[in-house]
Amino acid sequence: MSKASAPDQPSVQDGLPMPRRAWAVAAISFGMALFVMDGNIANVALPTIARELKVSEGAVTNVVTIYQLVMVMVLLPFAALGDRLGHRRLYQSGLVLFFATSAFCLFVDNFVELLVLRAGQALGAGMALSVTAAMLREIYPAHRLGSGLGFNSVIVASAAAVSPTLGGFVVAHLAWQYVFVLAAPLALLSLLLGRVLPEPHVRSVANDYAGGVWSALTVALLIIGLQLSTHSSSIAAGIAMALAGVISAVLLVRRERRRERPILPVDLLAKPVFGLSLLAAIAVFCAIGAVMIALPFRFEQTLGYAPDEVGLLLLPF
């Protein structure tokens, strides 16, 4: 019986056979593209959302921040949970949640509802993204994994590049709510192709779930603290939260070093090249993110460009 089931459950070394592998790559690519698009597509719509929902420019940036915050918070906890539930099951559950919350965005008429639904989108995206790398290892043969990861990076970069242009076109010609459902059809396509993904492999391992929750709280303290510290009315609270986040991060790393199965790759973080590269990547991401939020207001409100023109101007970034 075990021999008969072997072809349906390929090893990491073998990967999936063709053409199933190609369809599985397409399913993952659709998912990656939609999550990246949804994280970047809202920037061009921020001035319009602020105007129509009557919120300040500072407050409306939470539409972008809450998506990034929730998604980053849940990556490690869900990655650990994926071993228990199965990677495909968690990936598809994330797609369903993302699709449902995206559909409800069409009916948003106040700012609080929008933030709640954006958090729901981010939760679904985080569920799926947390197991994407593990699924790619199951899809590709070991000798093709490098090229597979490279192709995945191309998909991510391409989706990020076209997102502002698509968002600007939608805001210029449709209601701004459609910005948040533009990527939803990709979720449906990825779900329809879900049967070709590797079968769920449930492993009974002692993952560090407490460490996952701790890491999520640490990320929340750091990001929310840094954001609050940029406003004069909450600078003290922001600095206090950021410092608490730093202390929490240090304690978490010390704890993970003593764990048999740490949720953080502490051995990699201890290597100077990896650690410095990670810090540089975070700095670049933060800088680009700040620019992509500020420029739409500059281009539209100060220089008088239309939303679709703003989207084209952001394309080089």
N, C-alpha and C positions, 0 to 999 in steps of 0.2 A: 504493500500500500504506500509506503514511504517512497518507493522508487517511482510509482505511477504519479505521485503528486509533485515530484521534483521539477518537471518542466514548468509547472505553474508558479513555482516559488524559486526563481533563479537566485543563485548566490550573488554576493557582491562582486565576486570576480567575473562572473559570466554576464551580468546585466540582463536586460530583456532582449529577446530576439527581434530582428526586423521582420515585418514593418511595425510591430507593436511598439518598439522603442521609439520610432519616429512619432507615432500618435501620442505616446506618453510625454515626449518632449514638447509637443504642441500644447498638450493640456497644461503642463507646468508653465510654458511660455505665456499662454493667455493669462494665467493667474498672476505671474510676476508682473506682466505689463499693466494689468488693471490696478494692482496695489500701488505701483509706482506712479501711475497716472493720477490716481485719486489723491495721492499725497502732494502732487505738484499742480494739479489742474485748477485748484481753488484760488491760487494767488491772484490771478488776473481779475477774478470776480469780487475780490475783497472791497474795493471802493463802491461797487454797485450794491453789495450786501449791506455795507455800513449805511449807505444812503437810504435804501428801501426799508430796512429793519430799524432805522433810527438809533444806531449805536455808534460809539466813538471809534476812531481809527485804531486806538490802542486795544479796545475790547474786541473788535472784529478779527484781529490777528489770532485770537483763540481758536478760530475755525481751523487754522492750520496747526497751531500748537497742540491742541487736544488730540488731533489725529496722530501726530508724531509721538506725543507723550505716551498715550495708551498703547500704541503699537510696540514701542521700545520696552515699556514696562512688562508686557506679557510674553515677550519672546522667550526668555529663559524658562519661566514656569511652564509654558506650553511645550517647549522642547523636551523637558523632563516628562511631562504628561504623555507626550507622543509615544514613548516607549511602552507605556501601559495600555493605551487605547489603540495603538496602531497609527502609523503615519498617514496612510490614505484616509482613514476615518476622520482624523483630526483635520486634515487638509480640506476635505469636502465639507465638513461641518463649518469651517471658517468661510468657505465660499457661500454656503447657504445663508449664514448670518450676514455676510457682506451684501449679498444680493437683496435680502429682505430690507435691511436698513437703507440701502440705496433707493429702493422703490418708494419707501415712506418719505424720502427727501423731497419728492415731488409735491407733497402736501404741506410742507413747512411754511408757517406764516409768522413765526416769532423766533427770536434768537436762542432762547433756551432749548426749544425743540431741536433746532439745528445742531447745537452743541451735543445734545444727547445722542442724536443719530450719527454724528461724526464719531463720537466715542464708540458707538456700536460698529460702525464701519472699521474703525481701527482695531477693535477687538477681533473681528472676523479676519482682518488682514494679518494680525499678529498670530492667530491660530494657524493659518495656512503657511505663513512665511517661516514659522518656527521649525517646520519639518521639511521645508523645501530642499535644503542641502542634503538631508538624510535620504530623501526620495531620489535625488539625482544620483547618489551613490548606488542606489538599487537599480536605477534605470540603465546607466552606462556600464559597460565592461570596465575593469580597472584600468586598462591601457588607453581607454577613450575618455576617462573622467576629466582630465585636464582640458581637453577640447570642449567637453560638455559644459564645464564651468565657465569657460571663455565665451561660449555661445550665450549662456545665461546672462553674462555681464553685458554683452551687446544688446540683448533684449531690454535690460534694465536701463542702460544709457539711452537707447533710442526712445523708450517710453517717456523718460524724464525730459528729453529734448523737445518732443512734440507736444507735451502736455500744455504748456502755456499758450501755444498757438491754437490748439483745439479749444481750450477754455475761453480764449478771447473771442473766437468765432461764435461759440454757443451764447456767450453773454450778449454779443452784439445783435444776434438774430433771434434768440429765444429767451424765455424767462431764465433768470440766474439759477433757479432750482435744478435745471437740466444739467448743469455742470457736475452735479453729484451723482447723476445716473448715467452719464456718458459711458463710463467704463463697465457698467453692469452687464451688458450683453457678453462681455468677455468672461465674466463669472459663469454665465449660463453655458457658454461653449466649453469652458473647462470642466464644468459639472457633467455635461453630456459625454465628454471624452474620459470621464473618470474610471470607467470600467477597464481601461487599458493600463491604468496605473498599477504598480506592484501591489500584490495582495497584502492586507494588513498582517504584520508580524508583531504579535504582542509578546513583550518580554517582561518577566517578573524580576525586575532589578530594583535595588534599594537606591532610588534616585533621591537627591537632596531637595525635596519639595520645600522644606523650610528655608533653605538657601534661595530658592526661586522667589518665594514671597519677599524675603529680605532684600533681594536685588531689585525687585519691583518697587518697593518702598524707597530704596536708596535713589533710584533713578527719579522717582517722583519728587523727592526732596531737592535734588540737584536742579532739575529742570524748572520746577515751579519757583524755587528760590532764586534762580538766575533771572527768571522772567519778572518776578516781583521787584527785584533790586533795580530794574530799569525804570521804575516809576517812583517819582519823588515821594508820593504819599505812602508807599509801602517798602521803602528801601531798607529800613531796619529789619522788618520781618523777613524780607527776601534774603538779606545777608545771613540772618540767623538760620533760616532753612537751608541755605546753601552750605553753611558750615556744618550743620547737622548731617547733611548729606555726605560731606567729605569724611566726617568722623565715622559715619555708618559704613562708608565704602572701605575705609581702612580696617575696621573691625570685621567686615565681611570677608575681606581677603585673608586676614589672619585666621578666621574660622575655616575657610575653604582649604587652607594649606594642611589642616589636620584631618580633612575628610578623605575617605578611601575613594569615593566617587564624587568629586567636587562638581558643582554646577558651573563654576567659573574655571576657565583654563589658566589656573594660577602658574603653571609651569611655563606657559608661553608669555604671560604678563611679566614674568621675572627676567625675560630676555630683553636687553636694552633695545635691540633693533626692532623687535616686535612692539614693545611698549611705546617707543618714540613714534613709530609708524602709525600706531593706533591713535595717539594723541594728535598727530598731524592730520590724520584723516578726519577726526572729530572737529578740529579747528576749521578745516576747509569746509566741511559740511555746514557748520554753524555760520560761517561767513557767507557762503552762497545762499543759505536759507534766509539770512537777514536781508541780503540784497534783493532776492526774489520777492520778498514781502514788501520792501520799501519802494522799489521801482514802479510797480503799478500805480501807486498813489502819486508819485512824482510825474510819471508820463501822462496820466489821465487828468488829474486835478490841476497840476501846475502848467503842463505843456499842452494840454487840450487834446490829446490823442484819444481816438475811439478805442473801445476794448479790443476789437479785432486787430487794430494797429499795435496796441500794447503787446498782444500776444506774439506778433511777428518781431517786435523789437526785443523781446525776451528770448527769442529762439537761439541767438548765439551763446547765451549763458548756460 
